[in-house]
Amino acid sequence: MKDYKNSISIKSPKKGLLITAVLLAQFGFAQTKPEEFKGVIGKTLADSKEYWPEPFTAPKGAPNVVWIILDDVGYGASSAFGGLIETPVLESLANNGLRYTNFHTTAICAPTRSALLTGSNSHKVHVGGFSHTIMSAGFPGWDGRLPSKNGTVAEILRDKGYNTFGVGKYGITPDEDATDAGPFDRWPTGKGFEHFFGFLGSATDQYKPDLIEDQAHVTPDGRHLSEQITDKAISYIARQQKAAPGKPFFLYYSPAAVHAPHQVAQKWSDPYKGKFDDGWDAYREKTIANQKKLGVIPSNAVLPERNPLIADWKKLTPDQKKVYSKFMEVYAGYLTYTDYEIGRLVNYLKEINQLENTVVFVMIGDNGASKEGTLQGAVNRQTYVVGETDETVFQNNLKRIGEIGTPETYTNYPLGWAQATNVPFKDWKQDANSEGGTHNPLIVYYPKGIKTPGIRTQYSHVIDILPTTLDILGVKAPESIREIKQDTIQGYSFYNSLNDAKAISNHKVQHYYIFGARAIYSDGWKAAAAHHPNSIEAKEALSDPKKAGLLKADFDKDVWELYNINEDFNEQKDLAKKYPEKLAELKKLFDEQAKKNNLYPLIDWSDVYQRKIHKTPGTEGKSAQELLTKTNK
């Protein structure tokens, strides 16, 4: 906590008002002014005139809004975008709406969600990393605390006559605040959600979730979390429609799925038995063919080479194939089950005659497929164990193969399946330099507003969802929220593309940065630099003392690449040597955007794992792994 002794005095009670004002300012709260009284106050009631401000109500027939965001889903997972995992509900929404094939996220969950909810870049709203103690730092772009001047979509729509509900994963409440003692201003209910049911962290057990409702922790009932959040979402809407029929609502539906732990009932994973026995290489070939038929990638697209870390499936042992296939069967069942739960929500809206008047945005993933399951896959929560070899991990997985996907394990699939479900891109979640980390499917469904279903190829980013939603609703971004002056929203509306496939994207420049990996996009060109150590290399350094040197980082040694995304959408031809002037131009632009958006100082995984940031009371002597494990509970 800051030392305020030089800014205020607490000796004199006469200074109480000054003390209050300074404390509020120091903690980031703005004092609100009472609304102007427009009546008449006389000495008696006969001489006076009452004044009651008119409550703001949404226009009659205003559409409802549902934002659905899934977790850790690669571009090539869902059947709605050519993947081999059945998602019939998402397919139906896409077939009757729009598929946006050039939509982007930040490459990791908390920055994506902060950018989504505020319509501004993640570092600009202080969530360059996470709101977790170990992955936040005391700088404006890194402290993990959404400022009041960057209001959320829930705050905006609440004040425009909407009821606002959220269920599932939130992920941007500071760890220090996430107890029943609060403070609650950075819980969902402090950010505009009138009701919220879900969890505040980045990940949680699906059967024993760290569950909250509104402003208190609650006891889970033993059912799968996805079922619980769907029931709660339906109950919020049902209660609201009974009390105020026709009043519009905003729903943020954010399952933990399909982030680890991959836990799902066998009835969902069993139908996939044997479906992936031909391996991740075959999956990639089948998926890219499907994607071309659907038209969600160019017809001349070429599949990137298998990553050097990934084994040739044909060269694996029978036991390896058996274990790895089981991991994918569980993952697929988990995604199909998630689709089913989304279907329950959609069907309910249809039953109450609200679906036709609802704008639905579905973001299939808040980043690319996850590489956090390691090369072998995981059944244990801790994946960074000193002295533990890949063979040790594999033998444990083989021994416990029948438990994979059950409540007794903390399942995550092997890296080979992450590459497979990320077709047609290379690299993975966390890799902000690559389309594999940042390129996700987007579906927009709005029967009343979309004349002809189809495909849209305009470049867009997660910060564009909020301004597009406001445009659809005819709502102007507010200059202030509850008397707090607002920053300008940074996203660009793509409303003009809903009924014009040839509309030009207004979003011309976008930077990316996740713990060292970075990129800059400018009107079709992209410069990008991978950074070392990445999280896989950091894991090796943690588990093998002989590799501790991997934690040494040098940003100046990072190699920048250059791509013409308009002609080479999945980054196959590095043009850095051919166009050095263009690369220099983009690197300069990245620096400008970094300064503008509070990105500096550059913080990477090496800083996280060596505990160089946010050293708070209670964490002394604890390893990065201990704190990361606590973070993900």
C-alpha positions in Angstrom: 0.0 0.0 0.0 1.2 3.5 -0.7 2.4 5.8 2.1 0.1 8.8 2.4 1.8 10.6 5.2 3.2 13.2 2.9 -0.1 14.0 1.2 -2.6 14.2 4.1 -2.9 14.8 7.8 -5.1 12.7 10.0 -4.6 14.7 13.2 -7.4 17.2 12.8 -11.0 16.1 12.5 -11.7 19.3 10.6 -9.8 17.9 7.7 -12.1 14.9 7.3 -13.5 16.0 4.0 -10.1 16.6 2.6 -8.9 13.3 3.8 -11.8 11.5 2.2 -11.2 13.3 -1.1 -7.5 12.6 -1.2 -7.9 8.9 -0.2 -10.5 8.4 -2.9 -8.2 10.0 -5.5 -5.3 7.9 -4.4 -7.2 4.7 -4.6 -8.6 5.5 -8.1 -12.2 6.4 -7.2 -13.8 9.5 -8.5 -16.3 11.4 -6.3 -19.7 11.7 -7.9 -21.8 14.8 -8.0 -25.4 14.6 -7.1 -27.8 15.0 -10.0 -29.0 18.5 -10.6 -32.4 19.1 -8.8 -34.9 20.6 -11.3 -37.8 21.2 -9.0 -38.6 24.0 -6.7 -37.9 24.2 -3.0 -40.0 26.6 -1.0 -40.6 27.1 2.7 -43.7 24.9 2.6 -44.8 22.1 0.4 -47.4 24.4 -1.1 -44.6 26.6 -2.4 -42.5 23.7 -3.6 -42.4 21.4 -6.7 -41.2 17.8 -6.6 -38.7 16.5 -9.1 -38.0 12.9 -9.9 -35.5 12.2 -12.7 -36.8 9.9 -15.3 -35.1 6.5 -15.2 -33.3 5.6 -18.4 -35.1 2.8 -20.3 -34.0 1.1 -23.5 -36.1 1.7 -26.6 -39.1 -0.6 -27.0 -38.0 -3.7 -28.9 -34.3 -3.2 -28.2 -32.4 -6.4 -28.9 -30.9 -8.5 -26.2 -27.2 -9.2 -26.4 -25.3 -12.4 -25.6 -21.6 -12.7 -25.7 -20.2 -16.2 -25.6 -16.5 -16.7 -25.2 -14.8 -20.1 -25.1 -11.4 -20.8 -23.6 -8.3 -22.3 -25.3 -10.0 -23.4 -28.5 -7.8 -23.4 -31.7 -9.1 -22.3 -35.1 -9.2 -25.9 -36.3 -11.1 -27.5 -33.4 -14.8 -26.9 -33.9 -16.7 -28.4 -36.8 -18.2 -24.9 -37.4 -14.8 -23.9 -38.8 -13.8 -27.2 -40.3 -12.5 -29.1 -37.3 -13.2 -32.7 -36.5 -15.0 -32.1 -33.2 -18.7 -32.0 -33.5 -20.3 -28.7 -32.5 -23.8 -28.7 -34.1 -25.1 -25.7 -32.2 -22.2 -23.5 -33.2 -22.6 -24.8 -36.8 -26.2 -23.8 -36.7 -25.5 -20.3 -35.4 -22.8 -19.9 -38.1 -24.9 -21.3 -40.9 -27.6 -18.8 -40.0 -25.3 -16.0 -39.3 -21.9 -14.8 -40.2 -18.5 -16.5 -40.0 -15.7 -14.0 -39.4 -12.5 -15.6 -40.5 -10.0 -12.8 -39.8 -10.8 -12.1 -36.1 -8.0 -11.8 -33.5 -7.5 -12.1 -29.8 -4.5 -11.2 -27.6 -3.0 -14.8 -27.4 -3.9 -15.4 -23.7 -7.0 -15.2 -21.6 -6.9 -12.3 -19.1 -5.6 -9.7 -21.6 -8.3 -10.9 -24.1 -11.1 -10.6 -21.6 -10.0 -7.2 -20.4 -9.8 -5.9 -24.0 -13.2 -7.5 -24.8 -15.1 -6.0 -21.8 -13.7 -2.5 -22.2 -13.1 -2.2 -26.0 -9.6 -1.1 -25.4 -6.1 -2.7 -25.5 -5.2 -4.8 -22.6 -2.1 -2.8 -21.5 -4.1 0.4 -21.8 -6.6 -1.0 -19.3 -3.7 -2.3 -17.0 -4.0 -6.1 -17.9 -0.9 -6.7 -19.9 -0.4 -9.9 -18.1 -2.9 -11.1 -15.5 -4.6 -9.9 -12.4 -2.8 -12.7 -10.5 -0.1 -11.7 -8.0 2.7 -13.6 -9.7 1.9 -12.3 -13.2 1.2 -8.7 -12.5 3.6 -5.8 -11.8 3.5 -2.3 -10.4 3.3 -0.4 -13.6 0.3 1.2 -15.4 0.1 -1.5 -18.1 0.7 -4.4 -15.8 -1.0 -4.0 -12.4 -4.1 -6.1 -13.4 -6.6 -3.5 -12.1 -9.2 -2.3 -14.6 -9.4 1.5 -14.2 -12.8 3.1 -13.5 -12.2 5.4 -16.5 -12.4 2.3 -18.8 -15.9 1.2 -18.2 -17.0 -2.3 -19.2 -19.8 -3.2 -21.6 -21.9 -4.2 -18.6 -21.5 -0.7 -17.0 -22.5 0.9 -20.3 -25.5 -1.2 -21.0 -26.7 -1.2 -17.4 -27.0 2.6 -17.6 -28.8 2.3 -21.0 -31.8 0.3 -19.6 -30.4 -3.2 -19.8 -30.2 -5.9 -17.1 -26.7 -7.3 -17.1 -25.7 -10.8 -16.2 -22.5 -12.8 -16.3 -21.7 -16.5 -15.8 -18.6 -18.6 -15.9 -15.0 -17.3 -16.0 -14.1 -13.7 -15.1 -10.4 -13.8 -14.7 -9.6 -10.1 -14.1 -10.2 -9.7 -10.3 -6.9 -9.1 -8.5 -5.9 -12.1 -6.3 -5.7 -9.8 -3.3 -9.4 -8.9 -3.7 -10.7 -12.3 -4.3 -12.0 -13.2 -0.8 -15.3 -12.7 0.8 -13.9 -9.6 2.5 -13.4 -7.9 -0.9 -13.0 -5.1 -1.7 -15.6 -5.8 -4.4 -15.2 -2.9 -6.8 -13.1 -5.1 -9.1 -15.4 -8.2 -8.8 -17.9 -8.5 -11.7 -20.6 -6.8 -9.7 -18.3 -3.8 -9.2 -17.9 -3.6 -13.0 -21.5 -3.4 -14.1 -22.8 -6.9 -13.8 -26.0 -6.9 -11.7 -25.6 -10.7 -11.2 -22.6 -12.9 -11.7 -22.2 -16.7 -11.1 -18.8 -18.3 -11.8 -15.2 -18.0 -10.7 -12.7 -15.2 -10.5 -9.5 -17.0 -11.4 -8.0 -18.3 -14.7 -8.9 -21.9 -14.2 -10.9 -24.1 -11.9 -11.9 -27.7 -11.3 -15.1 -28.5 -13.2 -16.7 -30.4 -10.3 -15.2 -28.6 -7.4 -15.0 -25.0 -8.7 -13.9 -22.0 -6.7 -17.4 -20.7 -7.1 -18.9 -17.2 -6.4 -22.3 -15.7 -6.8 -22.5 -11.9 -6.8 -20.3 -10.9 -3.8 -19.7 -14.2 -1.9 -18.2 -17.6 -2.4 -20.8 -20.4 -2.6 -20.6 -24.2 -2.4 -20.8 -26.0 -5.7 -23.4 -28.7 -6.0 -21.2 -31.4 -7.5 -22.5 -31.1 -11.1 -20.3 -30.1 -13.9 -19.7 -26.3 -13.9 -20.9 -25.8 -17.4 -24.3 -27.2 -16.4 -24.4 -25.0 -13.4 -23.6 -21.8 -15.2 -26.2 -22.5 -18.0 -28.9 -23.1 -15.4 -28.0 -19.9 -13.7 -28.0 -17.9 -16.9 -31.4 -19.2 -17.7 -32.7 -18.4 -14.3 -31.4 -14.9 -14.4 -33.2 -14.3 -17.7 -36.4 -16.1 -16.6 -36.6 -14.0 -13.4 -36.0 -10.8 -15.3 -38.5 -11.5 -18.1 -41.1 -12.3 -15.5 -40.6 -9.1 -13.6 -40.1 -6.8 -16.6 -41.4 -8.5 -19.8 -39.6 -7.2 -22.8 -36.8 -5.5 -21.0 -33.6 -6.2 -22.8 -30.7 -8.0 -21.2 -26.9 -8.4 -21.7 -25.5 -11.9 -20.9 -21.8 -12.7 -20.8 -21.6 -16.5 -21.1 -18.0 -17.6 -20.4 -17.5 -21.4 -19.8 -14.3 -22.6 -18.3 -14.3 -24.9 -21.3 -12.1 -26.0 -22.8 -9.3 -24.8 -20.6 -7.6 -27.4 -18.4 -8.6 -29.3 -16.5 -10.4 -31.3 -19.3 -13.1 -33.0 -17.2 -16.3 -34.4 -18.7 -18.6 -37.3 -18.3 -17.8 -40.4 -20.3 -21.0 -40.2 -22.2 -19.5 -37.3 -24.1 -16.0 -38.7 -24.6 -17.0 -42.3 -25.4 -18.4 -41.5 -28.8 -14.9 -40.3 -29.8 -13.3 -43.7 -29.0 -11.0 -44.6 -31.9 -11.8 -41.4 -33.8 -8.3 -40.0 -33.4 -6.3 -43.2 -33.6 -4.8 -42.1 -36.9 -3.1 -39.3 -35.1 -2.5 -35.6 -35.1 -0.8 -35.5 -38.5 -3.9 -37.0 -40.1 -6.2 -34.7 -38.1 -4.3 -31.7 -39.6 -4.7 -32.9 -43.2 -8.4 -33.6 -42.8 -9.1 -30.3 -41.1 -7.4 -28.1 -43.7 -9.3 -29.9 -46.4 -12.6 -29.2 -44.6 -11.7 -25.6 -44.0 -11.1 -25.1 -47.7 -14.5 -26.6 -48.5 -16.2 -24.3 -46.0 -14.4 -21.3 -47.4 -13.0 -20.3 -44.0 -9.4 -20.3 -45.3 -8.1 -19.5 -48.8 -8.4 -22.3 -51.3 -4.6 -22.3 -52.0 -3.6 -22.4 -48.3 -0.6 -24.6 -47.4 -0.4 -26.5 -44.2 2.6 -25.4 -42.0 5.3 -28.0 -41.4 4.9 -30.0 -38.2 6.6 -28.2 -35.4 10.1 -29.7 -34.5 8.9 -30.4 -31.0 6.1 -32.7 -32.2 6.8 -36.3 -33.0 5.8 -38.0 -36.3 2.7 -40.0 -35.3 3.7 -42.9 -37.3 6.9 -43.3 -35.3 5.2 -43.4 -31.9 4.9 -46.6 -29.9 1.5 -48.3 -29.5 1.3 -47.2 -25.9 2.1 -43.6 -26.8 -0.7 -43.7 -29.5 -3.1 -45.2 -27.0 -2.5 -42.5 -24.3 -2.3 -39.6 -26.6 -5.6 -40.6 -28.4 -7.3 -40.9 -25.0 -6.4 -37.3 -24.2 -7.9 -36.1 -27.5 -11.1 -38.1 -27.0 -11.6 -36.4 -23.7 -10.9 -32.9 -25.2 -13.3 -33.5 -28.0 -16.0 -34.7 -25.7 -15.5 -31.7 -23.5 -15.9 -29.3 -26.5 -19.0 -31.2 -27.8 -20.5 -31.1 -24.3 -19.8 -27.3 -24.1 -21.6 -26.9 -27.4 -24.6 -28.8 -25.9 -24.7 -26.5 -23.0 -24.7 -23.5 -25.3 -27.6 -25.2 -27.1 -29.6 -25.3 -23.9 -29.2 -21.5 -23.6 -30.1 -20.9 -27.3 -33.1 -23.2 -27.1 -34.4 -21.4 -24.0 -34.2 -18.1 -25.8 -36.1 -19.7 -28.6 -38.8 -21.0 -26.2 -39.4 -17.6 -24.7 -39.5 -16.0 -28.2 -36.4 -13.9 -27.6 -33.8 -15.6 -29.9 -34.9 -13.7 -33.0 -34.4 -10.4 -31.2 -31.0 -11.3 -29.7 -27.6 -10.4 -31.0 -25.2 -13.3 -30.4 -21.4 -13.0 -30.6 -19.6 -16.3 -30.3 -15.8 -16.1 -29.9 -14.5 -19.7 -30.3 -11.5 -19.2 -28.1 -9.9 -16.4 -26.2 -6.6 -17.4 -27.7 -5.2 -20.3 -29.8 -4.9 -23.9 -28.7 -3.0 -24.3 -25.5 0.6 -25.6 -25.2 0.3 -25.9 -21.4 -0.3 -29.6 -21.5 3.4 -30.2 -22.3 4.7 -32.7 -24.8 3.2 -35.7 -22.9 -0.1 -34.3 -21.7 -1.0 -34.0 -18.0 -3.1 -35.8 -15.5 -1.6 -33.9 -12.5 -2.0 -30.3 -11.7 1.8 -29.6 -11.2 3.6 -29.9 -14.5 6.9 -28.2 -13.4 8.6 -30.7 -11.1 12.3 -30.7 -10.6 13.9 -33.9 -11.9 10.7 -35.1 -13.7 11.5 -36.3 -17.2 9.1 -36.7 -20.1 9.3 -40.5 -19.7 8.3 -40.2 -16.0 5.3 -38.1 -17.0 4.3 -40.5 -19.8 4.5 -43.6 -17.6 2.3 -41.9 -15.0 -0.2 -41.0 -17.7 -0.2 -44.6 -19.0 -0.7 -45.9 -15.6 -3.7 -43.6 -15.0 -5.1 -43.7 -18.6 -8.5 -44.8 -17.3 -8.7 -41.7 -15.1 -8.0 -39.1 -17.9 -10.9 -36.7 -18.0 -12.4 -37.7 -14.6 -12.8 -35.4 -11.5 -9.8 -37.2 -10.0 -7.4 -35.7 -12.5 -6.3 -32.3 -13.8 -6.2 -33.3 -17.5 -4.6 -31.4 -20.3 -3.8 -32.8 -23.8 -0.3 -33.1 -25.3 1.2 -30.4 -27.5 0.7 -32.4 -30.7 -3.1 -32.1 -30.4 -2.7 -28.3 -29.7 -0.9 -28.0 -33.0 -3.6 -30.1 -34.7 -6.5 -28.1 -33.4 -4.7 -24.9 -34.4 -4.8 -25.7 -38.2 -4.1 -23.8 -40.4 -1.7 -21.8 -38.2 1.7 -22.5 -36.6 2.5 -22.0 -32.9 0.0 -21.7 -30.0 -1.6 -19.8 -27.1 0.8 -17.3 -25.5 2.6 -16.8 -28.9 1.5 -13.2 -29.5 3.9 -13.1 -32.5 2.0 -15.7 -34.3 -1.5 -16.1 -35.8 -1.6 -19.5 -34.0 -1.8 -17.6 -30.7 -4.1 -14.8 -31.9 -6.4 -15.9 -34.7 -9.7 -17.3 -33.6 -13.1 -18.0 -35.1 -15.9 -15.5 -34.6 -19.6 -16.1 -35.2 -22.2 -13.3 -35.3 -25.9 -14.3 -35.2 -28.6 -11.7 -35.4 -31.7 -12.7 -37.5 -33.2 -9.2 -37.4 -30.0 -7.5 -38.4 -28.3 -9.9 -40.9 -30.0 -10.2 -44.2 -27.9 -13.0 -45.8 -25.7 -15.5 -43.9 -22.1 -15.9 -45.1 -18.4 -15.3 -44.6 -16.6 -12.1 -43.7 -12.9 -11.7 -44.1 -12.3 -8.2 -42.7 -9.5 -7.8 -40.2 -10.9 -7.4 -36.7 -9.7 -7.7 -33.1 -11.3 -8.4 -29.8 -11.5 -4.7 -28.9 -13.9 -4.3 -31.8 -16.7 -6.4 -30.3 -17.8 -3.7 -27.9 -18.1 -0.8 -30.3 -19.8 -3.1 -32.9 -22.3 -4.1 -30.3 -23.0 -0.5 -29.4 -23.5 0.3 -33.1 -26.0 -2.5 -33.5 -27.9 -1.2 -30.5 -27.7 2.4 -31.6 -26.0 3.3 -28.3 -23.3 6.0 -28.2 -20.3 5.3 -26.0 -20.8 7.4 -22.9 -18.5 10.4 -22.0 -18.9 9.4 -18.4 -20.2 6.5 -16.3 -21.8 7.3 -13.0 -20.0 10.7 -13.2 -16.6 9.2 -14.0 -15.1 10.6 -17.2 -14.3 7.8 -19.6 -11.3 7.2 -21.9 -12.0 6.9 -25.5 -12.8 3.3 -26.6 -10.0 2.1 -28.8 -11.8 -0.5 -30.8 -13.4 -0.1 -34.3 -16.9 -1.1 -35.2 -17.3 -3.6 -38.0 -21.1 -3.0 -38.0 -20.9 -2.0 -41.7 -19.7 -5.5 -42.6 -22.9 -7.3 -41.3 -24.6 -6.8 -44.6 -21.7 -5.8 -46.8 -19.1 -8.5 -47.5 -16.9 -6.0 -49.3 -16.9 -3.4 -46.5 -13.4 -2.1 -45.7 -12.1 -2.8 -42.2 -11.6 0.3 -40.2 -9.1 -1.4 -38.0 -5.7 -0.7 -39.6 -3.1 -1.0 -36.8 -2.9 -3.5 -33.9 -0.1 -4.4 -31.6 0.3 -7.7 -29.7 2.4 -8.6 -26.6 2.4 -11.5 -24.3 5.4 -12.0 -21.9 8.0 -11.3 -24.6 6.3 -12.5 -27.7 5.3 -9.5 -29.8 3.9 -8.3 -33.1 2.6 -5.3 -34.9 -0.1 -5.4 -37.7 -0.5 -2.5 -40.1 -3.0 -2.7 -42.9 -2.1 -6.2 -44.1 1.5 -6.2 -43.1 2.8 -7.8 -39.9 6.2 -7.8 -38.1 6.6 -10.3 -35.4 9.3 -11.5 -32.9 9.2 -14.7 -30.9 10.9 -14.4 -27.5 13.0 -16.7 -25.4 12.5 -18.2 -23.0 9.0 -19.1 -23.9 6.9 -21.0 -21.3 8.0 -24.4 -22.6 11.7 -23.4 -22.2 11.0 -22.0 -18.8 9.4 -25.3 -17.8 12.6 -27.1 -18.9 14.7 -24.7 -16.8 12.5 -25.3 -13.8 12.4 -29.1 -14.0 16.1 -29.5 -14.9 18.7 -27.5 -12.9 21.2 -28.1 -15.6 19.1 -26.0 -18.0 18.8 -23.0 -15.6 20.6 -20.9 -18.2 17.5 -21.0 -20.4 15.9 -18.4 -18.1 18.4 -15.8 -19.3 16.5 -13.4 -21.6 17.8 -10.8 -24.1 15.2 -8.9 -26.1 17.8 -7.5 -28.4 18.6 -11.1 -29.6 15.0 -11.7 -30.7 14.6 -12.2 -34.4 11.9 -10.1 -36.2 10.0 -11.6 -39.1 7.9 -9.9 -41.7 4.7 -11.1 -43.4 2.3 -9.9 -46.0 -0.9 -11.2 -44.3 -3.1 -10.2 -47.2 -1.3 -12.7 -49.4 0.1 -15.0 -46.8 -2.5 -15.3 -44.1 -0.8 -18.1 -42.1 2.7 -16.7 -42.2 4.6 -19.1 -44.5 6.9 -16.6 -46.2 9.2 -14.4 -44.1 9.9 -11.3 -46.1 12.2 -9.6 -43.5 15.3 -9.8 -45.7 13.5 -8.9 -48.8 11.9 -5.7 -47.4 14.2 -4.4 -44.6 12.8 -0.9 -44.8 9.2 -2.2 -44.3 10.4 -4.2 -41.2 12.1 -1.1 -39.8 9.0 0.9 -40.3 6.8 -1.6 -38.5 9.3 -2.0 -35.6 9.2 1.8 -35.1 5.4 1.6 -35.2 5.4 -1.1 -32.5 7.5 1.2 -30.3 5.0 4.0 -30.8 2.1 1.8 -30.0 3.9 0.4 -27.0 4.4 3.8 -25.5 0.9 4.9 -26.3 -0.6 1.8 -24.6 1.5 1.5 -21.4 3.2 -1.7 -22.7 6.6 -0.8 -21.3 8.5 -2.1 -19.5 8.9 -5.4 -21.4 8.2 -8.2 -18.9 8.7 -11.9 -19.9 8.3 -15.4 -18.6 11.8 -15.3 -17.2 10.8 -12.4 -15.0 7.7 -14.3 -13.8 9.5 -17.6 -13.0 12.4 -15.9 -11.3 9.9 -13.9 -9.1 11.2 -10.5 -10.2 7.8 -8.9 -10.1 5.1 -8.2 -7.5 6.8 -9.5 -4.4 4.0 -9.2 -1.9 3.7 -10.2 1.8 2.9 -13.9 2.1 4.7 -15.0 -1.0 8.2 -15.0 0.4 10.1 -18.2 -0.1 7.4 -19.7 -2.4 8.4 -20.9 -5.8 6.8 -19.7 -9.0 5.2 -23.2 -9.4 3.6 -23.0 -6.0 2.0 -19.6 -6.8 1.0 -20.6 -10.3 -0.8 -23.7 -8.9 -2.6 -21.6 -6.4 -3.5 -19.1 -9.1 -5.2 -21.9 -11.2 -7.3 -23.3 -8.5 
